[in-house]
């Protein structure tokens, strides 16, 4: 019996590889279904023989209560964009000049419009899967990724690598997406908005059974860490992955120089409407992995790759009205209300118009027929009016002198493009401030949605951001869709959020120009919140990636009496910064070149780099005899052996922390 079960599993895996990896099915759907049904019956009769990697176990996990967090061993970087061919050529010039060569070989691949994920295989078994998240950490969606039939649960190789971290895109083919939407329309259901949101939403279902019912596909395009294999180029990677059963897009081109990559871009643009999936551009990557290491990265993007974006596609519709929204900083933003129009599979009903000067520049009037596009194939944008089709009924828009949310007078500073409401009690400002404060990048308070925020503010239950920590079960239970259980869960989430890292708090506070990346950089560079609040302009600008504009915003924020009061209120409510923060040691690492390998327990790789840089050290991506130390975390790569070969000292995590505190270890391996 065991032999028949194993034979059925092997046959099904082979047919899966033929269908999903090579796009060459070897049997009919009916024949496949009979094999699968037979395996299911045998495993039901002999449950002791069921294994986690059996094809029947793609839908086996119970619904989850939420997603845990997975920290990537190497950051999943985002790509810089090129919006025209000259920007692509400028990228090539930077690469060739940095490498000191006349020309570089690239690999060009379609940029799929889906959701980026990481798959982790240990000794050939799929053990963990996560979303890209913020690049440093993502959501644990292992159970859902197991249901995606193109993702092998076991690698199709007799001697698999001990570790293989595969990055790729979960997507849906257009034909399957259209069939699904047609069926939903027939059933009177709202169709899915677009393939990207469909893929992302399907993968974030708490019930893996729902994910399994969705026609998701997967293409791999990169590696994280790998042990037990040697791959030195992108082209070899794309050849290796299908051999072990992992789908990779066969539509790619090896380009000797940038002009062949541009030719591939033009070819794909011409074929765009006939591609089986949504693609919004072409990714151009340096082929040689060693060269990538020498090029390194800037901020959150690699210097060795770029996304050449396709021109936006457009549609024509009617500008029905212009309304004004108020943001958390009090900025009044005009928003176009449009007659629904579909552009690249997405129905567009609203689009920001930015400010009154932009409306005047484009000469937009209510009632105009306008051209609409998706900037970067994502953000809805009103390009301009079709003035020849005006009939005289169109109306000019006038920005209000009073805030539409609170009736307080608004003002426009000299030289500024935006009008602002300066009323700190404005309900619209408060709503947006709370929404930002509890968002995933901030305190990440689960269950604190916008409808709840609306009720709390509109009923006068919360008049300051800090007041959310004063909510009680009785108050919450009296709100719509908030029974005793929901209220208890929310209060527990609020209590958990009181222990927060410095970087998350800095983002949550909504300091001008401080996003998630800048917040992490600042948290790594300053010892305490108080030290940051008192930092001079020069000290702020000395931090890597913090420019004059960001420094101005930080100083203005902490110089405001209302913001200082807010921080005092949060402290009184029990908010505590719990994450470790670096010590300010001047330039104690000046002249030292420190290479990192493996995963550290106490901080992310980006935080470690920021702490080294803040103390004057350098963090090169490659190891050489000039390297001062190699910091060795968990699951290190081949750099450890190379360090020994070169005579470069290695440091444990504890020794690294001691180094940051100013205690330089002896130079001994």
C-alpha positions in Angstrom: 0.0 0.0 0.0 2.8 2.4 0.9 4.4 1.7 -2.5 1.3 2.6 -4.4 0.8 5.8 -2.4 4.4 6.9 -3.0 4.1 6.1 -6.7 0.9 8.2 -7.0 2.6 11.1 -5.2 5.6 10.9 -7.6 3.4 10.8 -10.7 1.3 13.7 -9.5 4.4 15.8 -8.7 5.8 15.0 -12.2 2.6 16.1 -13.8 2.5 19.3 -11.7 6.1 20.2 -12.9 5.1 19.5 -16.5 2.0 21.7 -16.2 3.1 24.6 -14.0 6.8 24.7 -14.7 7.2 23.7 -18.3 3.6 24.6 -19.5 3.5 21.2 -21.3 0.7 19.0 -19.6 1.4 15.3 -20.2 -2.1 14.0 -19.3 -5.7 15.4 -19.5 -7.4 17.1 -16.5 -9.7 14.1 -16.1 -6.8 11.7 -15.9 -5.0 14.0 -13.4 -8.2 14.2 -11.3 -8.5 10.4 -11.2 -4.9 10.1 -9.9 -5.5 12.7 -7.3 -8.8 11.1 -6.2 -7.2 7.7 -5.8 -4.4 9.2 -3.7 -6.9 11.0 -1.5 -8.9 7.7 -1.0 -5.8 5.7 0.0 -4.6 8.4 2.4 -8.0 8.5 4.0 -7.9 4.8 4.5 -4.3 5.0 5.9 -3.9 8.4 7.7 -0.7 7.1 9.3 0.9 7.3 5.8 0.1 10.9 5.1 3.2 13.2 4.8 3.3 17.0 5.0 4.7 17.2 1.4 1.9 15.0 -0.1 0.0 16.8 -2.9 -3.2 16.2 -0.9 -1.9 18.4 1.9 -2.1 21.7 0.0 -5.4 22.4 1.8 -5.0 21.1 5.3 -4.5 23.9 7.7 -7.4 25.3 9.8 -8.3 29.0 9.5 -5.7 31.2 11.2 -6.5 33.9 13.7 -3.9 36.2 12.2 -0.5 36.2 10.5 2.8 36.0 12.4 5.9 37.9 11.3 8.8 36.4 9.4 12.1 38.3 9.3 14.0 37.9 6.0 17.6 36.8 6.4 18.5 39.2 3.6 16.4 42.3 2.8 13.9 42.0 0.0 14.8 45.3 -1.8 12.4 47.4 -3.9 13.5 48.5 -7.4 14.2 52.0 -8.6 12.1 52.9 -11.6 13.0 54.2 -15.1 10.1 55.9 -16.9 11.8 56.5 -20.2 14.6 54.9 -22.2 17.1 57.7 -21.4 16.7 56.8 -17.7 17.5 53.2 -18.6 20.6 54.3 -20.5 21.7 56.5 -17.5 21.3 53.4 -15.3 23.7 51.5 -17.7 26.2 54.3 -17.5 26.2 54.2 -13.7 26.7 50.5 -13.7 29.5 50.4 -16.3 31.4 53.3 -14.6 31.1 51.7 -11.2 32.4 48.4 -12.4 35.0 50.0 -14.6 34.1 48.1 -17.7 33.0 49.1 -21.2 29.8 47.0 -21.3 27.7 44.8 -19.0 25.6 41.7 -19.6 22.1 42.0 -18.3 19.1 39.7 -18.0 15.7 41.4 -18.9 12.5 39.9 -17.5 8.8 41.0 -17.5 7.8 42.8 -14.3 4.7 40.9 -13.2 2.0 42.8 -11.4 1.4 40.6 -8.4 2.6 40.1 -4.8 6.2 39.4 -4.0 6.9 36.5 -1.6 9.8 34.4 -0.3 9.8 30.6 -0.1 12.2 28.8 2.2 13.3 25.2 1.4 15.4 23.2 3.9 16.9 20.0 2.5 14.4 20.2 -0.3 11.3 20.6 1.8 9.1 23.8 1.7 9.1 24.9 5.3 8.1 28.6 5.3 6.7 31.3 3.1 6.2 35.0 3.7 5.2 38.2 2.0 7.8 40.9 1.2 6.3 43.3 3.8 8.5 46.2 4.5 11.5 44.5 3.0 13.0 43.5 6.4 10.1 41.4 7.6 6.8 40.1 6.1 3.7 38.1 7.1 3.9 34.4 7.5 1.6 33.0 4.8 3.1 29.5 4.7 -0.3 27.7 4.9 -1.7 29.8 2.0 1.4 29.4 -0.2 1.2 25.6 0.2 -2.1 25.8 -1.6 -0.6 27.5 -4.7 -0.2 24.4 -7.0 2.7 25.7 -8.9 4.8 25.9 -5.8 6.5 22.5 -5.1 6.2 21.2 -1.5 9.4 19.2 -2.2 12.1 20.0 -4.7 12.4 17.7 -7.7 16.0 16.7 -7.1 17.7 13.8 -5.4 20.4 15.8 -3.6 18.7 19.2 -2.8 20.6 22.1 -1.3 20.5 22.4 2.5 19.0 25.8 2.2 17.3 27.6 -0.6 15.4 31.0 -0.2 13.5 31.7 -3.4 12.0 35.1 -4.1 9.2 35.4 -6.7 5.8 36.8 -7.6 2.3 35.3 -6.9 0.0 36.3 -9.7 -3.1 35.4 -11.6 -3.4 34.9 -15.3 -5.7 37.3 -17.1 -7.9 34.5 -18.6 -8.6 33.0 -15.2 -9.2 36.4 -13.7 -11.7 37.3 -16.4 -13.5 33.9 -16.0 -13.7 34.4 -12.3 -15.1 37.9 -12.6 -17.7 36.8 -15.2 -18.9 34.1 -12.8 -19.2 36.6 -10.0 -21.1 39.0 -12.2 -23.6 36.3 -13.1 -24.0 35.5 -9.4 -24.7 39.2 -8.6 -21.4 39.6 -6.8 -19.0 42.6 -7.0 -16.2 41.7 -9.4 -12.6 41.9 -8.2 -11.0 45.2 -9.0 -7.7 44.1 -10.6 -5.4 41.1 -10.8 -2.8 42.5 -8.4 -5.3 43.2 -5.6 -6.9 39.8 -6.2 -3.6 38.0 -5.8 -2.6 39.9 -2.7 -6.1 39.5 -1.1 -6.2 35.8 -2.0 -2.8 35.2 -0.3 -3.9 37.0 2.9 -7.0 35.0 3.5 -7.1 33.6 7.0 -8.7 30.4 5.7 -6.3 28.6 3.4 -9.3 26.8 1.8 -10.3 30.2 0.3 -6.8 30.7 -1.1 -6.9 27.2 -2.5 -10.0 28.0 -4.4 -8.3 30.9 -6.2 -6.4 30.3 -9.5 -3.0 31.6 -8.2 0.3 31.0 -10.0 3.9 31.6 -9.1 7.1 32.7 -10.9 10.5 32.8 -9.2 13.0 35.6 -10.1 15.7 35.8 -7.4 17.4 34.1 -4.5 17.9 35.1 -0.9 20.4 32.9 0.9 21.4 29.5 -0.5 23.6 26.8 0.9 24.7 23.7 -1.0 24.6 25.1 -4.5 26.8 27.5 -6.4 25.0 29.9 -8.8 27.0 32.8 -10.2 24.6 34.5 -12.6 20.9 35.3 -13.1 20.8 33.2 -16.3 22.0 30.1 -14.5 19.5 30.7 -11.7 16.6 30.9 -14.2 17.9 27.6 -15.8 18.4 25.9 -12.4 15.0 26.7 -10.8 12.8 24.8 -13.3 15.2 21.8 -13.0 14.2 21.4 -9.4 10.5 22.0 -10.0 10.2 25.8 -9.2 8.5 27.8 -12.0 10.5 30.6 -13.5 9.3 32.8 -16.4 10.7 31.4 -19.7 10.1 34.8 -21.2 13.4 36.5 -20.5 16.4 37.7 -22.5 20.2 37.7 -22.0 21.3 41.1 -23.2 25.0 42.0 -23.9 24.7 45.7 -23.3 21.7 48.0 -22.6 20.5 48.4 -26.2 19.4 44.7 -26.5 17.6 45.2 -23.2 15.8 48.3 -24.7 14.9 46.2 -27.7 13.4 43.5 -25.4 11.4 46.3 -23.6 10.0 47.5 -27.0 9.2 43.9 -28.0 7.3 43.3 -24.7 5.5 46.6 -24.9 4.2 45.7 -28.3 3.1 42.3 -27.0 1.7 43.7 -23.8 -2.0 43.1 -24.5 -1.3 39.5 -25.6 0.7 38.5 -22.5 -1.1 35.9 -20.3 -0.6 38.0 -17.2 -0.5 41.7 -16.1 3.0 43.2 -16.7 3.7 46.8 -16.0 7.3 46.9 -17.3 10.6 45.1 -17.7 13.2 44.4 -14.9 16.8 44.8 -16.1 19.3 43.1 -13.9 23.1 42.7 -13.9 23.7 39.1 -14.8 26.9 38.4 -12.9 26.2 38.0 -9.1 29.7 38.9 -8.1 29.4 42.2 -9.9 26.1 42.8 -8.1 28.0 42.4 -4.8 30.5 45.1 -5.9 27.7 47.5 -6.9 25.8 47.1 -3.7 22.7 49.1 -2.9 21.4 52.6 -2.1 18.8 53.1 0.6 16.2 50.4 -0.2 17.1 49.7 -3.8 19.9 47.7 -5.5 22.3 49.5 -7.7 22.4 46.4 -10.0 18.7 46.4 -11.2 16.1 48.7 -12.4 12.4 48.5 -13.4 11.7 50.0 -16.8 8.0 51.0 -16.6 5.6 50.8 -19.5 3.9 54.0 -20.5 0.6 54.5 -18.6 -2.6 53.5 -20.5 -5.5 55.9 -20.5 -9.3 56.2 -20.7 -11.8 59.0 -21.2 -14.6 59.8 -18.7 -16.5 62.7 -17.1 -15.3 64.8 -14.2 -18.5 64.8 -12.2 -17.3 66.9 -9.2 -14.4 68.0 -7.1 -14.4 67.5 -3.4 -11.9 68.5 -0.8 -10.3 66.1 1.7 -8.4 67.1 4.9 -5.2 65.1 5.8 -3.6 64.6 9.2 -1.4 67.6 8.8 -4.3 69.8 7.9 -3.6 69.9 4.1 -6.6 70.4 2.0 -6.5 68.2 -1.1 -8.9 68.4 -4.0 -10.1 65.0 -5.3 -11.8 64.3 -8.6 -15.1 62.4 -8.6 -15.2 60.6 -11.9 -17.8 58.7 -13.9 -16.5 55.1 -13.5 -14.0 54.2 -16.2 -11.8 51.0 -16.6 -8.1 51.4 -17.3 -6.0 48.3 -17.6 -8.6 46.2 -15.8 -9.1 48.7 -12.9 -12.3 50.7 -12.4 -11.4 54.3 -11.5 -13.9 56.5 -9.7 -11.6 59.0 -7.8 -8.2 60.6 -8.4 -6.3 63.2 -6.5 -5.8 66.6 -8.1 -3.1 67.6 -5.6 -3.7 71.3 -5.2 -5.5 74.3 -6.7 -2.5 75.3 -8.8 -2.5 72.0 -10.5 -6.2 72.3 -11.3 -5.6 75.8 -12.8 -2.5 74.6 -14.8 -4.6 71.8 -16.4 -7.6 74.1 -16.7 -9.9 71.4 -15.3 -13.6 72.2 -14.9 -16.4 70.3 -13.3 -18.4 68.6 -16.1 -15.3 68.3 -18.4 -14.6 65.1 -20.4 -11.1 64.2 -19.2 -8.3 61.8 -20.0 -7.5 59.5 -17.1 -4.5 57.2 -16.7 -2.8 55.1 -14.0 0.5 56.7 -13.3 3.1 53.9 -13.2 0.1 51.6 -13.9 -1.0 52.1 -10.3 -2.1 55.6 -9.2 -5.2 57.1 -10.9 -4.3 60.4 -12.5 -6.3 63.0 -14.4 -4.1 64.0 -17.4 -6.2 66.9 -18.7 -9.6 68.0 -20.2 -10.8 67.5 -23.8 -11.5 71.2 -24.2 -12.9 70.8 -27.8 -15.8 68.8 -26.3 -17.0 71.5 -23.9 -20.6 72.8 -24.3 -20.6 75.7 -21.9 -22.1 73.9 -18.9 -18.8 73.2 -17.3 -18.0 75.0 -14.0 -14.7 76.3 -12.6 -13.7 74.9 -9.2 -12.9 77.3 -6.3 -11.0 76.1 -3.2 -12.9 76.8 0.0 -11.9 79.4 2.6 -13.3 77.3 5.4 -12.3 73.8 6.3 -14.9 71.4 5.0 -14.5 69.2 8.1 -14.7 71.7 10.9 -15.5 75.1 9.4 -12.3 76.7 10.7 -10.7 79.3 8.4 -7.9 77.8 6.2 -4.7 79.6 5.1 -2.1 79.3 2.4 1.5 80.3 3.3 3.3 82.6 0.9 5.1 80.4 -1.6 3.2 77.2 -0.6 1.0 75.3 -3.0 -1.4 73.9 -0.4 -4.1 75.4 1.9 -4.1 74.1 5.5 -6.6 73.9 8.3 -4.7 74.9 11.5 -7.4 73.7 13.9 -5.7 71.0 15.9 -9.2 69.7 17.0 -10.3 69.3 13.4 -12.1 65.9 13.2 -10.7 65.1 9.8 -7.1 65.8 10.9 -7.7 63.7 14.1 -9.1 60.8 12.1 -6.1 60.7 9.8 -3.7 61.1 12.7 -5.2 58.1 14.5 -5.3 56.0 11.4 -1.6 56.7 10.8 -0.8 56.1 14.5 -2.3 52.6 14.7 -1.3 51.6 11.1 0.8 48.5 10.4 4.0 50.6 10.1 3.1 52.4 13.3 1.8 50.8 16.5 0.1 48.1 14.4 -3.1 47.9 16.5 -5.1 45.0 15.1 -8.9 45.7 14.7 -8.6 49.5 14.7 -10.2 50.2 11.4 -11.3 53.5 9.8 -15.1 52.9 10.5 -14.3 52.5 14.2 -12.1 55.7 14.1 -15.0 57.5 12.4 -17.4 56.6 15.3 -14.9 57.4 18.0 -14.2 60.9 16.6 -17.7 61.8 15.5 -19.2 60.8 18.9 -16.6 62.8 20.7 -15.2 59.8 22.5 -11.6 60.5 21.3 -10.4 64.1 20.9 -6.7 63.4 21.0 -4.6 60.6 19.6 -3.5 59.6 23.1 -7.1 59.2 24.2 -7.3 55.8 22.4 -5.5 54.4 25.4 -8.3 55.6 27.7 -11.0 53.6 26.0 -12.8 50.9 28.0 -14.9 47.9 27.3 -18.2 49.6 28.1 -17.6 52.4 25.7 -16.4 50.2 22.9 -19.2 47.6 23.3 -21.7 50.4 22.6 -20.4 51.1 19.1 -21.6 49.5 15.9 -20.1 46.1 15.1 -18.2 46.1 18.5 -19.6 43.4 20.8 -18.0 42.4 24.1 -15.5 40.0 22.4 -14.4 42.5 19.8 -14.0 45.2 22.5 -11.9 42.8 24.6 -9.7 41.9 21.6 -9.2 45.6 20.7 -8.3 46.5 24.3 -5.8 43.7 24.4 -4.3 44.9 21.1 -4.0 48.4 22.5 -2.3 47.1 25.7 0.2 45.1 23.5 1.0 48.2 21.4 2.2 50.1 24.5 5.5 48.3 24.2 6.8 49.7 21.0 10.2 50.1 19.2 11.6 53.5 18.8 11.4 53.2 14.9 7.7 52.3 15.0 6.9 55.2 17.3 8.8 57.7 15.2 6.7 56.6 12.1 3.5 56.5 14.1 3.9 60.1 15.2 3.7 61.3 11.7 6.8 63.5 11.7 7.0 65.4 8.4 9.3 63.6 5.9 9.8 60.6 8.2 8.6 57.4 6.6 9.3 53.8 7.8 12.9 53.7 6.3 13.9 57.1 7.8 12.3 56.1 11.2 14.5 52.9 11.3 17.6 55.0 10.3 16.9 57.6 13.0 16.2 54.9 15.7 19.5 53.3 14.9 21.5 56.5 15.0 20.1 58.0 18.3 20.2 56.6 21.8 16.8 57.8 22.9 13.7 59.7 21.8 14.9 62.6 24.0 18.3 62.6 22.3 16.6 62.8 18.9 14.2 65.5 20.0 17.2 67.6 21.2 19.4 66.9 18.1 20.8 69.9 16.2 20.3 70.4 12.5 23.9 69.4 11.9 23.6 66.2 13.9 20.5 65.2 12.1 21.9 65.8 8.6 25.0 63.8 9.6 22.8 60.7 9.7 23.0 58.6 6.5 19.9 59.3 4.3 18.7 62.2 6.4 18.7 65.4 4.3 18.0 69.1 5.2 14.3 68.8 4.5 13.8 65.8 6.7 16.0 67.4 9.4 13.8 70.6 9.2 10.7 68.5 9.7 12.1 66.7 12.7 13.1 69.9 14.5 9.8 71.6 13.7 7.9 68.6 15.1 9.8 68.4 18.4 9.8 72.2 18.7 6.0 72.3 18.8 4.4 72.6 22.2 1.4 70.5 21.2 3.6 67.6 20.0 5.6 67.7 23.3 2.3 67.5 25.2 1.2 64.5 23.1 4.5 62.7 23.9 3.9 63.4 27.6 0.3 62.1 27.4 1.5 58.9 25.7 4.1 58.3 28.4 1.4 58.9 31.1 -0.8 56.3 29.3 1.9 53.7 29.7 3.6 53.8 26.3 7.2 52.5 26.6 10.0 52.2 24.1 11.3 48.7 24.5 13.7 48.0 21.6 17.4 48.3 22.1 18.9 51.5 21.0 22.5 52.2 20.1 24.9 54.1 22.3 26.2 57.4 21.0 30.0 56.8 20.9 31.1 59.5 18.5 33.2 58.0 15.8 34.6 55.0 17.6 34.4 52.8 14.5 36.0 55.3 12.2 38.3 53.5 9.7 36.9 50.1 10.4 35.3 48.0 7.5 32.8 45.6 8.9 31.1 42.9 6.9 27.9 41.2 8.1 26.8 37.6 7.4 23.9 35.6 8.8 21.0 36.8 10.9 21.3 38.8 14.2 18.9 38.3 17.0 18.9 41.8 18.5 18.6 43.9 15.3 17.9 43.8 11.6 20.8 43.9 9.1 19.7 47.5 8.2 19.8 48.6 11.8 23.2 47.0 12.2 24.5 48.9 9.2 23.0 52.1 10.4 24.6 51.7 13.9 28.0 51.0 12.3 27.7 54.0 10.0 26.6 56.3 12.8 29.8 55.4 14.6 31.9 56.2 11.6 32.4 52.7 10.3 31.9 51.3 6.8 29.8 48.3 5.8 31.0 47.0 2.4 29.0 44.2 0.7 32.1 42.3 -0.3 34.9 40.7 1.8 38.6 41.4 1.2 41.9 41.6 3.0 41.0 45.2 3.9 38.0 44.0 6.0 38.5 44.7 9.7 35.9 42.2 11.1 33.2 39.8 9.9 30.1 39.7 12.2 28.7 36.2 12.2 25.0 35.7 13.0 22.9 32.6 12.8 23.0 30.6 9.6 26.0 32.4 8.1 27.1 32.0 4.5 30.3 31.2 2.8 31.9 34.5 4.0 32.9 32.8 7.3 35.2 30.4 5.5 36.5 33.2 3.2 37.3 35.3 6.3 39.4 32.5 7.8 41.1 32.0 4.4 42.0 35.7 4.3 42.9 36.0 8.0 40.1 38.4 8.8 38.8 38.3 12.4 35.2 37.1 13.0 33.0 38.4 15.8 30.0 36.7 17.5 26.9 38.8 18.0 27.9 39.4 21.6 31.3 40.6 20.5 29.7 42.9 17.9 27.5 44.5 20.6 30.6 45.0 22.7 32.3 46.6 19.7 29.3 49.0 19.3 29.8 50.0 23.0 33.3 51.0 22.3 35.2 47.9 23.3 37.3 46.8 20.3 38.0 43.0 20.4 41.4 41.7 19.7 42.3 41.2 16.0 42.2 37.4 16.0 40.0 35.1 14.1 
